[in-house]
Amino acid sequence: MTTSAPDRTVELESKIDTLADQVAFLAEEARLARQRRERWQELQHDMMPIAGDAIAVIGNELEELDVDMNDIAALLRRLVRVAPVLDKALAQVEMYAELAGDLVPIGGQAMDVATTQLAQLDSKGYFTFGRGAMRVADQIVTGFTEEDVEQLGDNVVLILQTVKEMTQPEIMAALHRMVAAVQTQQRHIAEEPAEPPSFFQIFKQMRDPEVRRGMARGLNTLRAVSEVETASAAQVTPTNNPLGGN
């Protein structure tokens, strides 16, 4: 009996302390609620004149604009109906704004890379070459008439075939040898005497095998050209022959 009494006393004191804490908490909550209510009442007291003035101003503006309240109500109903659409549109605008914010650094890096590449091209002379090519193109455009362009279009296939044939390795090698021979001959011309060679000197050069070989190649070339011209003339019909004939 003597042992349980103090325990019950301690338990009661603990419950009393807990109850006191709860009462203090409720009192604090009541005090805070009273403060919020007082602040709200003060705000209402301060806002009522402002709201009244705003309503009066809006009423005066509507009267001056001669706006029908039914129109305003219809506009509000329409805004309510299109509110989901407006919300989606604003979401799209926000997405595009975020995308633009992400692309700005990328655009700056791309601009730096492009500027570096352009500087390298300029240092290599690409722009100088381009300006020269533009001048050449301008001269070509101004140097040809409309009839010249039409004739060029009519013969473009033949021109391309000729260029194709000229770009063959054997043709290019022959042209290279011909250019080298012309350059060598130019050097020899500078060393030739002022008087022309005699017939005997020319006849003496014909004893050189290379001279005879060159003359034979020249004759063969002339023969091939003559054969091509003869074959082309044979393909011309009497109707298309400008020299006449029935």
Buried (B, 14 or more C-beta within 10 A) or exposed (E): EEEEEEEEEEEEEEEEEEEEEEEEEEEEEEEEEEEEEEEEEEEEEEEEEEEEEEEEEEEEEEEEEEEEEEEEEEEEEEEEEEEEEEEEEEEEEEEEEEEEEEEEEEEEEEEEEEEEEEEEEEEEEEEEEEEEEEEEEEEEEEEEEEEEEEEEEEEEEEEEEEEEEEEEEEEEEEEEEEEEEEEEEEEEEEEEEEEEEEEEEEEEEEEEEEEEEEEEEEEEEEEEEEEEEEEEEEEEEEEEEEEEEE
